[in-house]
Amino acid sequence: MNQQTRATENDRILIRRCLDLARQAEGRTSPNPLVGSVIVREGEIVGEGFHPGAGQPHAEVFALRQAGEKARGATLYVNLEPCNHHGRTPPCTEAILQAGIAKVVIGTIDPNPLVAGRGIRRLQEAGIETVVGIEEEECARLNEGFFHRVRFRKPFGILKYAMTLDGKIATTSGHSSWITHPESRAIVHKLRATCDAVIVGGNTVRQDDPELTTHGRSDRNPVRVVMSRSLDLPLQARLWETIEAHTIVYTQDIPNVKLQQQLLKKEIEVIELPSLTPSAVMADLYDRGFCKVLWECGGILAARAIAEGTVQKIMAFIAPKIIGGMNAPGPVGDLGLDLMTRALMLENVNVRYLDPDILIEGYLASDNNAFVAEAPI
């Protein structure tokens, strides 16, 4: 592909503006990506827009509508390659050509096989100057859920946990509120708003009675997911209140028909799977169009999720507290690793100081050895 990659500082600033616009729809666009677009003519922004959700116009279309006739001869900026195929909406490349745009600056190429460079080629064949690969790393990170979904045909998994300095997620009695401080919890609430679903196991429901909403940080809440093979769950729980957020319970063989019937009356989905595993649940969430899923489960389920390759990113909140206890639970259960040389490594690690907590973020290394842990749920 004969594409230009020269960029000015102004190009980078405007692509970052596209990212800011795209973020306004975080958590709302799946299975589509987050996209923002800006149109500039003679140094002035004449149009802006972002993609609000699947089935609605793309970011470029909103920006072109706002620009009107001023789009002719202008430069269009967009964080993700414009599409060149008919889906639920017409191709953005044709809208760009019809508007008379002279130049297009693109953050990163769309990995979707229906796009994957075809949009850029279409623009170039029509004589439009293209610049590709501006703020590319940040553009890819914003849409890591979408990219992972396209490439691997499953949602992107994030394992989030809060622990004390000595690696405990609860006391020996099971008490866990609150390990971290308000700023850390606010970050988690915002994180939930960017995810399509949040998953816990049955033990978390029994011990913590979580709500798993954004607590007012957003007007959107993720789907709450419970994995429980035995369906040994309380008749009353905050997850059964579905006014603010939908709840799905995955089980195996429906062992508790009475609870199933009560949950169905509350409009909670109860899904029976032949084998209740993280992979099976993620496959169903993929079929629902989800891109990004948050695991907020206990150590046993976390270990199984990691072992089955359903976790790609770790977010560990560490509080400067020590509670001790040989039997106090940790964030990840037995992975069957008996040598330190087999420890799973993280890449692209980032450390944030939250006063007084610390957040460590990283991605499970691609060269980690594959294995399956035999861990009950």
Phi, psi and chi 1 to 4 in degrees:
 res  aa     phi    psi   chi1   chi2   chi3   chi4
   1 MET       -  122.2 -172.7 -177.0  -57.5      -
   2 ASN   -88.9   84.6 -177.4   22.8      -      -
   3 GLN  -120.1  146.3   61.9 -162.0   36.8      -
   4 GLN   -81.0  146.9  -63.6 -173.2   28.3      -
   5 THR  -126.6    7.6   56.6      -      -      -
   6 ARG   -70.7  139.7  -64.9 -173.5  -60.5  -85.3
   7 ALA  -143.7  148.9      -      -      -      -
   8 THR  -101.1  168.6   66.2      -      -      -
   9 GLU   -62.0  -34.4  179.4   58.1   27.2      -
  10 ASN   -64.7  -37.1 -167.2   53.7      -      -
  11 ASP   -59.4  -44.6  -71.8  -23.4      -      -
  12 ARG   -64.8  -40.2  -73.4 -174.2  -82.1  -87.6
  13 ILE   -61.7  -41.6  -70.3  171.0      -      -
  14 LEU   -74.7  -31.8  -71.5  164.0      -      -
  15 ILE   -67.2  -37.5  -73.3  -65.3      -      -
  16 ARG   -65.5  -31.6  -71.4 -163.3  -69.2  -91.3
  17 ARG   -65.9  -38.5  172.9   58.9 -176.2  163.1
  18 CYS   -59.6  -41.1  -68.2      -      -      -
  19 LEU   -64.5  -40.9  -67.3  170.3      -      -
  20 ASP   -61.5  -41.7  -71.9  -19.5      -      -
  21 LEU   -64.4  -44.2  -70.8  166.0      -      -
  22 ALA   -60.4  -37.4      -      -      -      -
  23 ARG   -63.9  -18.7  -71.2 -171.8 -176.7   98.5
  24 GLN   -64.3  -17.3  -66.3 -174.8   47.2      -
  25 ALA  -110.4   17.5      -      -      -      -
  26 GLU   -55.4  133.4  -81.6 -167.7  -51.3      -
  27 GLY    84.0   -0.5      -      -      -      -
  28 ARG  -118.2   -8.0  -55.7  173.7 -170.3  -86.3
  29 THR  -101.6  -12.4   62.3      -      -      -
  30 SER   -53.9  141.3  -66.4      -      -      -
  31 PRO   -83.7   11.3   33.3  -36.7      -      -
  32 ASN   -84.6  163.0  -71.0   -0.8      -      -
  33 PRO   -82.8  171.4   31.3  -36.6      -      -
  34 LEU   -91.0  120.6  -67.9  159.1      -      -
  35 VAL  -137.6  135.5 -175.3      -      -      -
  36 GLY  -126.2  154.5      -      -      -      -
  37 SER  -143.2  144.5 -176.7      -      -      -
  38 VAL  -133.4  138.7  176.5      -      -      -
  39 ILE  -116.9  129.5  -63.0  173.1      -      -
  40 VAL  -123.6  133.5  175.3      -      -      -
  41 ARG  -134.2  124.5 -179.7  173.7  177.5  178.0
  42 GLU    52.6   43.3  -62.6  176.9   -5.5      -
  43 GLY    79.4    3.7      -      -      -      -
  44 GLU  -117.3  135.2  176.8 -171.4   -1.1      -
  45 ILE   -73.7  120.9  -66.9  177.6      -      -
  46 VAL  -112.7   -7.9  -64.0      -      -      -
  47 GLY  -162.8  142.4      -      -      -      -
  48 GLU  -142.7  157.1  -69.7 -175.2  -27.9      -
  49 GLY  -175.3  164.4      -      -      -      -
  50 PHE  -143.0  157.1   64.0   90.7      -      -
  51 HIS   -79.7  116.5  176.7   51.1      -      -
  52 PRO   -84.2  -19.5   29.9  -33.5      -      -
  53 GLY   167.8  161.8      -      -      -      -
  54 ALA   -57.0  135.7      -      -      -      -
  55 GLY    91.2  -12.9      -      -      -      -
  56 GLN   -99.8  163.1  -60.5 -172.5   60.1      -
  57 PRO   -56.3  153.5  -26.0   35.0      -      -
  58 HIS   -81.0  168.3  -69.8 -176.4      -      -
  59 ALA   -57.0  -41.8      -      -      -      -
  60 GLU   -61.0  -36.2  -59.2   93.4  -40.3      -
  61 VAL   -66.9  -43.8  172.8      -      -      -
  62 PHE   -62.1  -41.5  -77.9  109.9      -      -
  63 ALA   -66.0  -40.3      -      -      -      -
  64 LEU   -66.4  -39.6  -71.3  168.0      -      -
  65 ARG   -61.4  -42.5  -73.5  177.1 -178.8  173.9
  66 GLN   -68.6  -36.6 -170.6  177.7   99.6      -
  67 ALA   -72.3  -34.8      -      -      -      -
  68 GLY    59.4 -133.7      -      -      -      -
  69 GLU   -66.9  -20.8  -74.6  -58.9  -45.6      -
  70 LYS   -69.0  -10.2  -68.6 -178.3 -179.8  179.5
  71 ALA   -71.7  -24.0      -      -      -      -
  72 ARG   -65.3  122.3 -168.4  160.5  -59.3  -81.7
  73 GLY    81.2    3.1      -      -      -      -
  74 ALA   -89.5  176.1      -      -      -      -
  75 THR  -108.8  130.7  -61.6      -      -      -
  76 LEU  -105.0  131.0 -177.6  143.2      -      -
  77 TYR  -109.9  140.1  -68.1   81.7      -      -
  78 VAL  -154.6  139.3   63.5      -      -      -
  79 ASN   -76.5  -17.0   59.9  -70.3      -      -
  80 LEU  -135.2  141.7 -169.7   66.8      -      -
  81 GLU   -47.6  131.4  176.1 -174.9    4.1      -
  82 PRO   -63.0  142.9  -22.1   33.9      -      -
  83 CYS   -74.9  154.8   65.3      -      -      -
  84 ASN  -130.8   30.0 -171.5   46.6      -      -
  85 HIS  -138.3  158.3   65.2  -75.5      -      -
  86 HIS   -85.6  119.9  -77.9  -85.9      -      -
  87 GLY  -121.7 -126.7      -      -      -      -
  88 ARG   -77.7  -12.9  -64.4  171.1   69.5  175.2
  89 THR  -133.7  160.0   57.8      -      -      -
  90 PRO   -68.5  165.4  -17.3   30.2      -      -
  91 PRO   -63.6  134.9  -17.4   29.0      -      -
  92 CYS   -69.5  -29.9  -71.3      -      -      -
  93 THR   -59.6  -39.2   51.9      -      -      -
  94 GLU   -68.1  -37.7  -64.0  -51.4  -50.0      -
  95 ALA   -64.7  -38.5      -      -      -      -
  96 ILE   -64.4  -43.4  -68.4  170.0      -      -
  97 LEU   -65.3  -44.9  -64.2  177.4      -      -
  98 GLN   -64.3  -29.8  -69.2  174.7   14.3      -
  99 ALA   -78.6  -13.0      -      -      -      -
 100 GLY    81.8   23.9      -      -      -      -
 101 ILE   -60.9  136.5  -69.8  -70.7      -      -
 102 ALA   -93.9  -27.9      -      -      -      -
 103 LYS  -148.1  143.4  178.6  179.8  176.7  179.7
 104 VAL  -128.1  127.3  177.0      -      -      -
 105 VAL  -110.4  124.1  179.6      -      -      -
 106 ILE  -120.2  133.8  -60.6  166.8      -      -
 107 GLY   -67.8  -55.1      -      -      -      -
 108 THR  -151.9  159.2 -171.3      -      -      -
 109 ILE   -75.8  142.5  -65.1  173.7      -      -
 110 ASP   -79.8  123.2 -171.1  -26.1      -      -
 111 PRO   -74.4  -10.8   30.3  -36.2      -      -
 112 ASN   -56.4  123.4 -173.6  -20.9      -      -
 113 PRO   -54.9  -24.0  -23.8   33.9      -      -
 114 LEU   -74.4  -14.3  -64.1  174.0      -      -
 115 VAL  -116.3  -83.6 -172.9      -      -      -
 116 ALA    38.2   54.0      -      -      -      -
 117 GLY    96.6  -15.1      -      -      -      -
 118 ARG   -68.7  -35.1  -63.5 -179.9 -174.0  179.7
 119 GLY   -64.3  -41.5      -      -      -      -
 120 ILE   -64.8  -44.9  -65.0  169.4      -      -
 121 ARG   -60.6  -40.5  -78.9 -165.8  -67.4  -88.7
 122 ARG   -61.4  -42.2  176.9   70.8 -179.2   98.6
 123 LEU   -66.4  -42.9  -63.4  174.4      -      -
 124 GLN   -65.9  -40.5  -68.6  174.4  -21.0      -
 125 GLU   -62.3  -27.0  -71.2  167.1   -2.9      -
 126 ALA   -87.9    3.0      -      -      -      -
 127 GLY    89.1   10.3      -      -      -      -
 128 ILE   -86.4  129.9  -67.3  179.3      -      -
 129 GLU   -67.5  135.5  179.7 -175.8   -5.6      -
 130 THR  -127.0  140.9   61.2      -      -      -
 131 VAL  -124.4  124.9  178.5      -      -      -
 132 VAL  -127.3  140.0 -176.2      -      -      -
 133 GLY    97.6   41.6      -      -      -      -
 134 ILE  -102.7  125.9  -46.6  -56.1      -      -
 135 GLU    51.6   42.0  -62.5  -67.3  -45.3      -
 136 GLU   -62.2  -41.5 -170.4  166.1   13.5      -
 137 GLU   -62.9  -44.2 -175.8  176.0  -21.2      -
 138 GLU   -68.3  -36.5 -171.9  174.1   -7.2      -
 139 CYS   -63.8  -41.7  -70.3      -      -      -
 140 ALA   -68.3  -38.3      -      -      -      -
 141 ARG   -64.7  -39.4 -173.7  179.1  -61.6  112.4
 142 LEU   -58.5  -37.0  176.8   67.8      -      -
 143 ASN  -108.6   31.9  -84.2  -54.0      -      -
 144 GLU   -61.9  -32.1   59.9 -171.0    6.2      -
 145 GLY   -66.2  -46.5      -      -      -      -
 146 PHE   -63.9  -45.6  169.3   75.0      -      -
 147 PHE   -60.0  -44.3  -79.7   27.7      -      -
 148 HIS   -65.2  -41.4 -172.2   81.5      -      -
 149 ARG   -59.1  -44.5  174.4 -176.0  169.4   84.4
 150 VAL   -67.4  -44.2  168.1      -      -      -
 151 ARG   -76.5  -35.7  -70.6  169.8  175.6  157.7
 152 PHE  -117.2   -2.0  -59.9  101.9      -      -
 153 ARG    57.6   41.9  -59.9 -175.2   65.3   81.4
 154 LYS  -158.1  158.2   59.4 -177.3  179.3 -179.1
 155 PRO   -67.5  157.4  -19.3   32.2      -      -
 156 PHE   -80.4  128.2 -178.1   83.2      -      -
 157 GLY  -106.6  132.6      -      -      -      -
 158 ILE  -117.7  123.3  -57.6  171.5      -      -
 159 LEU   -97.5  116.6  173.0   61.7      -      -
 160 LYS  -113.8  134.8  163.4  -95.7  159.6 -174.6
 161 TYR  -149.3  158.1   54.1   81.8      -      -
 162 ALA  -117.6  133.5      -      -      -      -
 163 MET  -142.8  161.5   69.4  179.1 -170.9      -
 164 THR   -78.8  172.9   59.5      -      -      -
 165 LEU   -62.6  -25.5 -161.6   57.3      -      -
 166 ASP   -97.0   20.2   54.7  -20.0      -      -
 167 GLY    77.2   30.9      -      -      -      -
 168 LYS  -111.2  141.9  -49.9  -61.3 -176.6 -179.0
 169 ILE  -104.8   -2.3   63.0  170.6      -      -
 170 ALA  -167.4  166.3      -      -      -      -
 171 THR   -79.3  176.4   65.2      -      -      -
 172 THR   -64.2  -22.3   53.0      -      -      -
 173 SER   -84.4   -8.4   67.9      -      -      -
 174 GLY    97.7   -3.7      -      -      -      -
 175 HIS   -71.9  133.1 -173.4  -98.9      -      -
 176 SER  -136.8    4.4   61.5      -      -      -
 177 SER  -106.6  125.0  -60.2      -      -      -
 178 TRP  -112.1  136.6  -66.1   98.0      -      -
 179 ILE   -77.7  -50.1  -67.1  174.7      -      -
 180 THR   -97.6  175.8   52.6      -      -      -
 181 HIS   -97.2  169.3  -66.1   76.8      -      -
 182 PRO   -53.1  -39.0  -29.9   37.2      -      -
 183 GLU   -63.0  -40.9 -175.5  178.3   -7.6      -
 184 SER   -63.7  -43.6  -63.9      -      -      -
 185 ARG   -65.9  -34.8  -60.6 -159.5  -65.6  -87.8
 186 ALA   -64.8  -36.8      -      -      -      -
 187 ILE   -63.7  -40.8  -70.0  172.6      -      -
 188 VAL   -64.3  -41.2  172.7      -      -      -
 189 HIS   -62.0  -40.3  -62.1  156.4      -      -
 190 LYS   -68.2  -37.9  -68.5  177.1 -177.9  177.4
 191 LEU   -61.0  -42.7  172.9   64.2      -      -
 192 ARG   -57.7  -36.0  -72.6  174.9 -173.6  162.8
 193 ALA   -65.1  -22.6      -      -      -      -
 194 THR   -90.4   -7.9   71.8      -      -      -
 195 CYS  -103.1  154.2  -64.6      -      -      -
 196 ASP   -82.2  -29.9  -60.5  -59.3      -      -
 197 ALA  -151.4  156.9      -      -      -      -
 198 VAL  -129.9  132.5   53.9      -      -      -
 199 ILE  -113.4  136.0  -58.9  177.8      -      -
 200 VAL  -134.0  165.6  -64.0      -      -      -
 201 GLY   -97.1  172.2      -      -      -      -
 202 GLY   -61.2  -34.8      -      -      -      -
 203 ASN   -65.3  -35.2 -165.7   48.4      -      -
 204 THR   -64.7  -38.5  -62.2      -      -      -
 205 VAL   -64.2  -43.8  178.5      -      -      -
 206 ARG   -69.1  -41.4  -69.8 -172.9  -68.8  -89.4
 207 GLN   -81.5  -43.0  -67.7  -88.1    1.7      -
 208 ASP  -107.6  -19.9  -60.7  -19.6      -      -
 209 ASP    46.6   58.9 -170.8   20.4      -      -
 210 PRO   -74.1  160.9   31.8  -37.1      -      -
 211 GLU   -99.7  -38.1 -170.3  173.8  -13.4      -
 212 LEU    59.5   37.0  -57.2 -179.1      -      -
 213 THR  -109.0 -177.6   66.4      -      -      -
 214 THR   -87.6   -0.4   60.5      -      -      -
 215 HIS    51.8   43.4  -68.8  -99.0      -      -
 216 GLY    82.5   -0.6      -      -      -      -
 217 ARG   -74.1  -14.7  -64.3  -78.4  174.5  173.0
 218 SER  -153.2  157.6  169.7      -      -      -
 219 ASP   -87.0    5.9   61.3   -5.0      -      -
 220 ARG  -122.2  135.8  179.3 -158.9  169.3  -86.1
 221 ASN  -118.3  148.2  -70.6  -61.1      -      -
 222 PRO   -73.7  162.6   29.7  -35.6      -      -
 223 VAL   -68.0  131.4  172.0      -      -      -
 224 ARG   -90.4  131.0  -73.0   94.1   52.8   92.0
 225 VAL  -121.2  131.2  172.6      -      -      -
 226 VAL  -118.1  130.1  179.0      -      -      -
 227 MET  -106.3  119.7  -67.1  178.0   62.2      -
 228 SER  -148.3  107.0  174.8      -      -      -
 229 ARG   -65.6  -41.3  178.7  175.2  -74.6  114.3
 230 SER   -86.8  -14.4   65.5      -      -      -
 231 LEU    57.9   30.0 -146.7   58.9      -      -
 232 ASP   -85.2   77.2  178.8   20.9      -      -
 233 LEU  -123.3  154.3  -59.6  170.7      -      -
 234 PRO   -67.7  149.6   22.4  -32.5      -      -
 235 LEU   -70.3  -27.6  -65.3  177.9      -      -
 236 GLN  -117.0  126.3  -60.0  -63.4  -35.1      -
 237 ALA  -158.5  152.0      -      -      -      -
 238 ARG   -66.2  -25.4  -75.9 -172.5  -76.5 -173.0
 239 LEU   -69.5  -17.9  -69.1 -179.2      -      -
 240 TRP   -83.0   -7.8  -50.7  156.0      -      -
 241 GLU   -89.4  112.7  -57.3  -58.6  -36.0      -
 242 THR  -111.2   20.6   56.4      -      -      -
 243 ILE   -66.1  -41.9  -65.2  175.5      -      -
 244 GLU   -89.5  -31.7  -70.4 -171.4   65.0      -
 245 ALA  -151.4  147.9      -      -      -      -
 246 HIS   -79.9  150.6 -176.2   56.3      -      -
 247 THR  -128.2  137.6  -60.0      -      -      -
 248 ILE  -121.9  133.4  -55.9  173.4      -      -
 249 VAL  -113.1  122.4  176.4      -      -      -
 250 TYR  -101.8  133.1  -70.7   92.7      -      -
 251 THR  -142.5 -172.6 -172.0      -      -      -
 252 GLN  -137.9  122.1 -176.4  175.0  -39.4      -
 253 ASP    69.7   10.0  -60.0  -32.9      -      -
 254 ILE    41.8   69.0  -52.4  -70.2      -      -
 255 PRO   -75.6  -16.5   28.9  -34.2      -      -
 256 ASN  -125.8   84.3 -171.7  -20.9      -      -
 257 VAL   -65.3  -36.0  176.6      -      -      -
 258 LYS   -61.3  -47.4  179.1 -179.5  178.1 -179.2
 259 LEU   -66.2  -39.1  177.9   62.3      -      -
 260 GLN   -56.3  -46.4  177.9 -161.3   19.5      -
 261 GLN   -64.1  -38.9  -68.0  173.5  -16.4      -
 262 GLN   -66.3  -39.9  -71.4 -157.1   -8.6      -
 263 LEU   -67.5  -39.5  -66.1  179.6      -      -
 264 LEU   -63.3  -35.0  -68.8  175.6      -      -
 265 LYS   -63.6  -27.9  -71.1  178.6 -178.6  177.9
 266 LYS   -89.5   10.8  -67.3  176.8  175.6  -72.7
 267 GLU    63.8   33.2  -61.4 -175.1  -12.3      -
 268 ILE   -97.2  130.9  -67.2  168.7      -      -
 269 GLU   -73.2  134.8  -72.9 -174.6   79.8      -
 270 VAL  -119.8  111.3 -179.9      -      -      -
 271 ILE  -106.9  121.9  -53.1  -63.0      -      -
 272 GLU   -92.7  126.2  179.8 -176.8    3.5      -
 273 LEU  -113.3  146.8  -62.6  174.3      -      -
 274 PRO   -59.3  -36.3  -21.8   32.4      -      -
 275 SER  -140.3  118.8  178.4      -      -      -
 276 LEU   -83.7   98.9 -176.7   63.1      -      -
 277 THR  -134.1  158.6   64.2      -      -      -
 278 PRO   -56.2  -39.0  -30.0   38.0      -      -
 279 SER   -63.0  -42.0  -64.6      -      -      -
 280 ALA   -66.5  -40.2      -      -      -      -
 281 VAL   -66.0  -44.5  169.3      -      -      -
 282 MET   -65.1  -31.9  -71.4  -67.7 -102.1      -
 283 ALA   -65.3  -40.4      -      -      -      -
 284 ASP   -68.4  -38.2 -172.7   70.9      -      -
 285 LEU   -67.5  -32.7  -63.3 -179.9      -      -
 286 TYR   -62.7  -44.8  171.3   84.3      -      -
 287 ASP   -62.6  -24.9  -69.8  -19.6      -      -
 288 ARG   -81.9   -2.2  -68.0  169.3 -176.6  -97.6
 289 GLY    91.8   14.0      -      -      -      -
 290 PHE   -78.9  145.7  -67.9  179.6      -      -
 291 CYS  -107.7  -39.5  -73.7      -      -      -
 292 LYS  -133.8  128.7 -168.2  158.2   64.1  170.6
 293 VAL  -127.9  136.3  170.7      -      -      -
 294 LEU  -105.2  124.4 -177.7   62.2      -      -
 295 TRP   -94.8  117.2  -66.8   86.4      -      -
 296 GLU  -120.9   41.0  -70.3 -162.3   45.8      -
 297 CYS   -95.6  178.0   51.8      -      -      -
 298 GLY   -79.0  179.4      -      -      -      -
 299 GLY   -64.0  -37.2      -      -      -      -
 300 ILE   -65.7  -48.7  -66.6  174.7      -      -
 301 LEU   -68.8  -35.0 -177.9   52.1      -      -
 302 ALA   -60.7  -42.5      -      -      -      -
 303 ALA   -62.9  -42.3      -      -      -      -
 304 ARG   -66.3  -39.5 -170.2   67.8 -178.2  -91.4
 305 ALA   -63.3  -41.4      -      -      -      -
 306 ILE   -65.3  -46.7  -69.0  171.8      -      -
 307 ALA   -60.0  -33.4      -      -      -      -
 308 GLU   -90.1    6.2  -66.5 -172.4   15.2      -
 309 GLY    74.0   25.0      -      -      -      -
 310 THR   -99.7    5.2   57.9      -      -      -
 311 VAL  -120.7  126.1  170.8      -      -      -
 312 GLN  -111.6  -24.5  -75.9   66.5   52.2      -
 313 LYS  -132.6  143.7 -176.4  176.3 -178.0  178.9
 314 ILE  -115.4  134.5  -55.5  -68.0      -      -
 315 MET  -126.6  105.6  -65.4 -177.5   68.8      -
 316 ALA  -109.9  115.2      -      -      -      -
 317 PHE   -93.6  123.8  -68.3   83.4      -      -
 318 ILE  -117.3  121.5  -55.8  171.7      -      -
 319 ALA   -98.4  143.2      -      -      -      -
 320 PRO   -77.5   62.8   29.5  -34.8      -      -
 321 LYS  -132.6  152.3  -59.6  176.7 -179.8  178.0
 322 ILE  -130.3  126.9  -65.5  175.7      -      -
 323 ILE  -118.5  -18.6   58.2  174.0      -      -
 324 GLY    65.6 -167.7      -      -      -      -
 325 GLY   103.4  111.0      -      -      -      -
 326 MET   -61.7  -30.7  -68.7  -63.8  -66.8      -
 327 ASN  -102.3    5.0  -63.7  -40.1      -      -
 328 ALA   -67.8  134.3      -      -      -      -
 329 PRO   -71.4  149.9   25.6  -33.7      -      -
 330 GLY  -104.6  175.1      -      -      -      -
 331 PRO   -74.8  -23.5   26.3  -34.7      -      -
 332 VAL  -133.4  126.5  179.4      -      -      -
 333 GLY   -76.9 -161.5      -      -      -      -
 334 ASP   -68.0  122.9 -173.8   10.1      -      -
 335 LEU  -104.9    1.8  -71.2  169.5      -      -
 336 GLY    74.6   21.9      -      -      -      -
 337 LEU   -98.8  113.5  -56.5  178.5      -      -
 338 ASP  -101.7   -4.5   53.8   -4.2      -      -
 339 LEU  -127.6  140.2  -61.7  173.3      -      -
 340 MET   -61.5  -27.8 -170.9   58.0   67.2      -
 341 THR   -67.2  -15.0   51.5      -      -      -
 342 ARG   -97.2    2.3  -65.7 -173.5   62.5 -156.4
 343 ALA   -57.3  141.5      -      -      -      -
 344 LEU   -75.7  128.9  -56.1 -175.7      -      -
 345 MET   -96.7  148.7  -63.3  -63.2  -64.1      -
 346 LEU  -104.5  146.8  -63.0 -174.5      -      -
 347 GLU  -115.4  162.8  -58.5  174.4  -34.9      -
 348 ASN    48.6   51.4  -58.6  -40.4      -      -
 349 VAL   -77.7  136.4  174.8      -      -      -
 350 ASN  -128.4  136.1 -179.8   54.8      -      -
 351 VAL  -116.5  127.7  179.6      -      -      -
 352 ARG  -120.4  134.6  -64.1  168.7   60.2 -175.7
 353 TYR   -99.3  120.1  -63.7   92.0      -      -
 354 LEU  -107.8   -1.1  -56.7  175.1      -      -
 355 ASP    55.1   86.0 -170.7   23.5      -      -
 356 PRO  -104.7   -1.0   37.4  -36.6      -      -
 357 ASP   -77.3  167.8  -58.5  -27.2      -      -
 358 ILE  -127.1  136.5  -63.4  173.6      -      -
 359 LEU  -112.2  122.5  168.4   58.2      -      -
 360 ILE  -110.7  121.6  -61.3  179.0      -      -
 361 GLU  -116.7  142.2  -61.0  178.6   72.3      -
 362 GLY  -168.3  168.0      -      -      -      -
 363 TYR  -110.6  135.8  -62.9   81.5      -      -
 364 LEU   -60.3  126.3  -74.6  169.5      -      -
 365 ALA   -60.6  140.9      -      -      -      -
 366 SER   -67.2  -20.4   56.5      -      -      -
 367 ASP   -96.6   11.8   60.5   -8.2      -      -
 368 ASN   -60.6  139.3  -76.4  -34.4      -      -
 369 ASN   -66.0  135.7  -68.1  -31.2      -      -
 370 ALA   -77.3  138.9      -      -      -      -
 371 PHE  -159.4  166.2   62.9   93.3      -      -
 372 VAL  -122.9  124.6  175.3      -      -      -
 373 ALA   -93.2  136.1      -      -      -      -
 374 GLU   -89.6   88.0  -66.8  -62.2  -29.1      -
 375 ALA  -124.6  128.7      -      -      -      -
 376 PRO   -72.4  154.0   27.0  -34.2      -      -
 377 ILE  -101.8      -  -62.7  174.4      -      -
